Amino acid sequence: MALFETIRRDQERSGGSGYRAFSRWLRHRLPTGLYARSLLIIILPMLILQTVLAFVFMERHWQMVTDRLSAAVTRDIASIIEFIELYPGEQDLQNIVRIAREKMNLTISLEPDGELPAPRPKPFFSILDQILSDQIEHQINRPFWIDTVGDSRLVEIRIKLEERTLRIFARRNQAYASNTHIFLVWMVGTSLVLIVISILFLRGQIRPILALARAAESFGKGQKAENFVPRGADEVRRAGLAFILMRERIERQMEQRTAMLTGVSHDLRTILTRFKLQLALAGDNPELESMNKDVEDMQSMLEGYMAFARGEAEEDVGSLQLSVLFEKLRNDLAREGKALSYTIEGEDDVTVRPNAFARLVGNLVSNASRYANRLEIDAKHSAKWLTITFDDDGPGIAPEMREEVFKPFFRLDSARNLDSSGTGLGLAIALDIARSHGGNITLGDSPLGGLRATVRVPA
């Protein structure tokens, strides 16, 4: 029993893996868009139904009608043969030819040569040849020869008699159901009309979903989508209204955060100004130098808060020229005796919030310039993404600390000499700006031996 149970589990496991492999293959082959998949849901059942009708019902109907028509023509030919054998006279033969032409719509003649031509190759679609041959063998049972290809409107039949050959020409529609194509034309034409109507209807239903997707994508990039209005079916309208409410809640939270930072920074700056005034009135006292340094550090952090709040508050999306920004940063680093080189692949102009994005790049360059002497920037602007890579030759950051450095006020004191001008907010602000554009910043190892920072935002 244990052996049988093991075999059964192995079979189920192998069958399950085959099903999963087929599912993966099918997912890779099917379209990914909602519009294309909806069309497949409508079109595929219609095609399957028409295929079943064409190859099951139509084939049986076509074969039955053709069989009855061929049987009728064969009975007429059998009757003519019997008349010829009963009335072999010349005058009787002329009357038989006339009766066959007027009453049976058959053109007949008797040829003295008793040999039949060589059999012709059967056509690919040989339903008429097969049925007519079977009927002649069943009803007449004499050597015969047929041609259904030579003249598309006529069927030629030759039947060997004792010393002569009976040659018959019958119209093709007498022995073959030739009007079945009308049903096919109506079926295909109706299907095409239904498909066109379905396409137009689906376009109207998919358009609100695409508008919702574009609005969500624009909001993820930090852009405004004020002209978005929920439309379409009730479910799509509810999704659109939920998106608008979510966007308003997020915007309110961002405004509250910015207002809080601005208010707190302003109040603290007022207090710090009083501290500085009191320290200045105290005169030059060596014991107060550390306090002056702390006040300056707090002032620097508050200025960073204020700059960030001002930049994010009401800035609209605009165009920024990367070459101009990189050239300015290169000149700034050249005055400090450090080298910066850059390359730009793709369009030079990018659509971002210019001041915020310039602050993002400036913060990363400033962070690298504190600890490195050489910095390389590689910008790639494709149709969907803007990717900027910063490589420096500094000491780098340990892998386990690369997530921590994005936290506000986090400093790698044990790994680096702290610059007195650092506030611990540069990378945190840069990451916040990147995410507000719908992107992200990742850290890795640089081929120059230092740190690699990669900024990737939607283009």
Secondary structure, 3 states (H helix, E strand, C coil): CHHHHHHHHHHHHHHHHHHHHHHHHHHHHCCCCHHHHHHHHHHHHHHHHHHHHHHHHHHHHHHHHHHHHHHHHHHHHHHHHHHHHHCCCHHHHHHHHHHHHHHCCEEEEEECCCCCCCCCCCCCCCHHHHHHHHHHHHHCCCCEEEECCCCCCEEEEEEECCCCEEEEEEEHHHHCCCCCHHHHHHHHHHHHHHHHHHHHHHHHHHHHHHHHHHHHHHHHCCCCCCCCCCCCCHHHHHHHHHHHHHHHHHHHHHHHHHHHHHHHHHHHHHHHHHHHHHHHHCCCCHHHHHHHHHHHHHHHHHHHHHHHHHHHHCCCCEEEEHHHHHHHHHHHHHHCCCEEEEEEEECCEEEECHHHHHHHHHHHHHHHHHHCCEEEEEEEECCCEEEEEEEECCCCCCHHHCCHHHCCCCCCCCCCCCCCCCCCCHHHHHHHHHHHCCCEEEEEECCCCCEEEEEEEEC
